[in-house]
Amino acid sequence: MQYSEQKIKEFISELAEALEIEEENISVNSKLSDLNWDSLAIISAISIADKCFGVVISIEKLAACKTINDIIDIAC
C-alpha cells in the first residue's frame, strides 16, 4: 500500500514532536542514528505508525530500520 504525501507528512510531524526535533530538521531521508533514537523513540514510532498508517510495526522490524523512509516502507 502506498500512503498519501499528507499521511507521510503527518507521520514525520508527529515523530519530530516525539523526538523533540524541529519538524524542518527531519525528513524521510533522516538517519535514525542522527536523531534522539532510543527505546522510547521506538515505542513512540510504533504508536505513531499505528495512528497514521493503521499498522502495528514489530520492534524487531523497527530495530532494523536505518532511516525514516525505512519505517514508512515497512508500514506499507
Residue frames as a rotation matrix with the C-alpha (Angstrom) as fourth column:
MET 1
0.580 0.815 0.000 0.00
0.815 -0.580 0.000 0.00
0.000 0.000 -1.000 0.00
GLN 2
-0.530 -0.683 0.503 1.24
0.656 -0.706 -0.268 3.46
0.538 0.188 0.822 -0.82
TYR 3
0.063 0.516 -0.854 0.42
0.896 -0.406 -0.180 6.25
-0.440 -0.754 -0.488 1.58
SER 4
0.737 0.281 0.615 -0.50
0.547 -0.783 -0.297 9.77
0.398 0.555 -0.730 0.61
GLU 5
-0.290 -0.857 0.426 2.02
0.414 -0.514 -0.751 12.53
0.863 -0.041 0.504 0.96
GLN 6
0.143 0.447 0.883 -0.26
-0.606 -0.666 0.435 14.00
0.783 -0.597 0.175 3.64
LYS 7
0.967 0.217 -0.137 -0.09
-0.050 0.684 0.728 10.80
0.252 -0.697 0.672 5.75
ILE 8
0.285 -0.941 -0.183 3.70
0.823 0.338 -0.456 10.72
0.491 -0.021 0.871 5.42
LYS 9
-0.334 -0.358 0.872 3.95
-0.027 -0.921 -0.389 14.39
0.942 -0.153 0.298 6.46
GLU 10
0.582 0.621 0.525 1.69
-0.587 -0.126 0.800 13.65
0.563 -0.774 0.291 9.44
PHE 11
0.848 -0.325 -0.418 3.92
0.461 0.842 0.280 10.74
0.261 -0.430 0.864 10.45
ILE 12
-0.136 -0.968 0.209 7.08
0.717 -0.242 -0.654 12.84
0.684 0.061 0.727 10.18
SER 13
-0.093 0.181 0.979 5.48
-0.362 -0.922 0.136 15.72
0.928 -0.342 0.151 12.09
GLU 14
0.838 0.481 0.259 4.37
-0.422 0.268 0.866 13.51
0.347 -0.835 0.427 14.96
LEU 15
0.634 -0.690 -0.349 7.70
0.712 0.697 -0.086 11.68
0.303 -0.194 0.933 15.02
ALA 16
-0.250 -0.718 0.650 9.56
0.324 -0.694 -0.643 15.00
0.912 0.050 0.406 15.16
GLU 17
0.275 0.441 0.854 7.43
-0.646 -0.573 0.504 16.05
0.712 -0.690 0.128 18.11
ALA 18
0.984 0.114 -0.138 8.05
0.005 0.751 0.660 12.75
0.179 -0.650 0.739 19.91
LEU 19
0.347 -0.934 -0.090 11.80
0.888 0.357 -0.291 13.06
0.304 0.021 0.953 19.29
GLU 20
0.648 -0.003 -0.761 11.76
0.421 -0.832 0.362 16.74
-0.635 -0.555 -0.538 20.33
ILE 21
-0.594 -0.759 0.267 13.21
0.612 -0.211 0.762 17.82
-0.522 0.616 0.590 16.98
GLU 22
-0.235 0.479 -0.846 12.08
-0.485 -0.812 -0.326 20.77
-0.843 0.333 0.423 14.89
GLU 23
0.537 0.583 0.610 9.99
0.185 0.624 -0.759 19.42
-0.823 0.520 0.227 12.02
GLU 24
0.898 -0.211 -0.385 12.10
-0.439 -0.417 -0.796 21.25
0.007 0.884 -0.467 9.42
ASN 25
-0.065 -0.988 0.141 15.16
-0.991 0.080 0.106 19.32
-0.116 -0.133 -0.984 10.67
ILE 26
-0.456 0.002 0.890 13.70
-0.157 0.984 -0.083 15.90
-0.876 -0.178 -0.449 9.86
SER 27
-0.010 0.439 -0.898 12.78
-0.996 -0.083 -0.030 14.23
-0.088 0.894 0.439 6.57
VAL 28
0.923 0.385 0.024 12.17
-0.377 0.914 -0.149 10.78
-0.079 0.128 0.989 5.12
ASN 29
0.551 -0.784 -0.286 15.91
0.066 0.382 -0.922 10.56
0.832 0.489 0.262 4.47
SER 30
0.271 -0.445 0.854 16.92
-0.897 -0.439 0.057 11.33
0.350 -0.781 -0.518 8.06
LYS 31
-0.286 -0.456 -0.843 19.09
-0.019 0.882 -0.471 8.64
0.958 -0.119 -0.261 9.60
LEU 32
0.754 0.632 -0.179 17.65
0.115 0.141 0.983 7.36
0.647 -0.762 0.033 12.85
SER 33
0.245 -0.753 -0.610 21.14
0.955 0.295 0.019 7.23
0.166 -0.588 0.792 14.34
ASP 34
-0.694 -0.486 0.531 21.34
0.454 -0.868 -0.202 11.03
0.559 0.100 0.823 13.91
LEU 35
0.063 0.824 0.563 18.12
-0.319 -0.518 0.793 11.55
0.946 -0.230 0.230 15.85
ASN 36
-0.421 -0.111 0.900 17.26
-0.907 0.019 -0.422 11.05
0.030 -0.994 -0.108 19.52
TRP 37
0.268 0.532 -0.803 16.60
-0.611 0.739 0.285 7.39
0.745 0.414 0.523 18.68
ASP 38
-0.811 -0.432 0.394 16.28
-0.574 0.459 -0.678 5.26
0.112 -0.776 -0.620 21.79
SER 39
-0.874 0.475 -0.104 13.86
0.483 0.872 -0.077 2.71
0.054 -0.117 -0.992 23.24
LEU 40
-0.268 0.802 -0.534 11.27
0.314 -0.451 -0.835 5.40
-0.911 -0.391 -0.131 23.99
ALA 41
-0.381 0.064 -0.922 11.54
-0.758 -0.593 0.272 6.68
-0.530 0.803 0.275 20.41
ILE 42
-0.959 0.016 -0.283 10.95
-0.158 0.799 0.581 3.15
0.236 0.602 -0.763 19.12
ILE 43
-0.582 0.793 -0.178 7.79
0.720 0.401 -0.566 2.77
-0.377 -0.458 -0.805 21.19
SER 44
-0.156 0.493 -0.856 6.62
-0.141 -0.869 -0.475 6.21
-0.978 0.047 0.205 20.05
ALA 45
-0.680 -0.167 -0.714 7.28
-0.707 -0.107 0.699 5.33
-0.193 0.980 -0.046 16.40
ILE 46
-0.918 0.395 -0.030 5.19
0.383 0.904 0.191 2.16
0.103 0.164 -0.981 16.74
SER 47
-0.256 0.854 -0.453 2.30
0.637 -0.204 -0.743 4.16
-0.727 -0.479 -0.492 18.18
ILE 48
-0.204 0.119 -0.972 2.59
-0.458 -0.889 -0.013 6.93
-0.865 0.442 0.235 15.58
ALA 49
-0.918 -0.143 -0.370 2.72
-0.396 0.397 0.828 4.41
0.029 0.907 -0.421 12.70
ASP 50
-0.682 0.731 -0.019 -0.42
0.716 0.661 -0.226 2.76
-0.153 -0.168 -0.974 14.06
LYS 51
-0.040 0.677 -0.735 -2.19
0.332 -0.685 -0.648 6.13
-0.942 -0.270 -0.197 14.27
CYS 52
-0.196 -0.121 -0.973 -1.05
-0.649 -0.728 0.222 7.43
-0.735 0.675 0.064 10.86
PHE 53
-0.597 -0.193 -0.779 -0.96
-0.777 0.378 0.503 4.25
0.197 0.906 -0.375 8.80
GLY 54
0.455 0.863 0.222 -3.18
-0.890 0.434 0.136 1.83
0.021 -0.259 0.966 10.72
VAL 55
0.548 -0.347 -0.761 -0.42
-0.008 0.907 -0.420 -0.78
0.836 0.237 0.494 11.09
VAL 56
0.854 -0.356 0.380 1.46
-0.411 -0.012 0.912 -2.13
-0.320 -0.934 -0.157 14.07
ILE 57
0.438 -0.806 -0.397 5.16
-0.456 0.181 -0.871 -2.49
0.775 0.563 -0.288 13.36
SER 58
0.850 -0.176 -0.497 7.07
0.466 0.690 0.553 -5.05
0.245 -0.702 0.669 15.39
ILE 59
0.771 -0.628 -0.106 10.01
-0.353 -0.560 0.749 -3.91
-0.529 -0.540 -0.654 17.48
GLU 60
0.100 -0.761 0.641 12.24
0.435 0.613 0.660 -6.34
-0.895 0.213 0.392 15.56
LYS 61
0.302 0.065 0.951 11.33
0.949 -0.118 -0.294 -4.81
0.093 0.991 -0.098 12.18
LEU 62
0.969 0.100 0.227 11.67
0.084 -0.993 0.080 -1.29
0.234 -0.058 -0.970 13.53
ALA 63
0.608 -0.794 0.001 15.07
-0.090 -0.068 0.994 -2.06
-0.788 -0.605 -0.113 15.04
ALA 64
-0.001 -0.599 0.801 16.32
0.815 0.463 0.347 -2.98
-0.579 0.653 0.488 11.55
CYS 65
0.782 0.373 0.500 15.36
0.604 -0.654 -0.456 0.43
0.157 0.658 -0.736 10.14
LYS 66
-0.300 -0.940 -0.161 18.12
0.943 -0.318 0.102 2.92
-0.148 -0.121 0.982 9.38
THR 67
-0.985 0.023 0.169 16.05
0.027 -0.958 0.287 5.88
0.168 0.287 0.943 8.08
ILE 68
-0.458 0.888 -0.044 12.56
-0.431 -0.265 -0.863 7.28
-0.778 -0.376 0.504 8.48
ASN 69
-0.065 0.409 -0.910 11.86
-0.991 0.078 0.105 6.09
0.114 0.909 0.400 4.94
ASP 70
-0.812 -0.256 -0.525 12.66
-0.218 0.967 -0.135 2.53
0.542 0.005 -0.840 6.07
ILE 71
-0.819 0.570 0.063 9.91
0.041 0.168 -0.985 2.84
-0.572 -0.804 -0.161 8.68
ILE 72
-0.070 0.811 -0.581 7.44
-0.789 -0.402 -0.464 4.08
-0.610 0.426 0.668 6.07
ASP 73
-0.377 -0.144 -0.915 8.45
-0.814 0.523 0.253 1.23
0.442 0.840 -0.315 3.73
ILE 74
-0.950 0.006 -0.312 7.72
0.120 0.930 -0.347 -1.47
0.288 -0.367 -0.884 6.32
ALA 75
-0.596 0.796 -0.106 4.42
-0.168 -0.253 -0.953 0.20
-0.785 -0.550 0.284 7.16
CYS 76
-0.306 0.465 -0.831 3.28
-0.946 -0.248 0.209 -0.22
-0.109 0.850 0.516 3.54
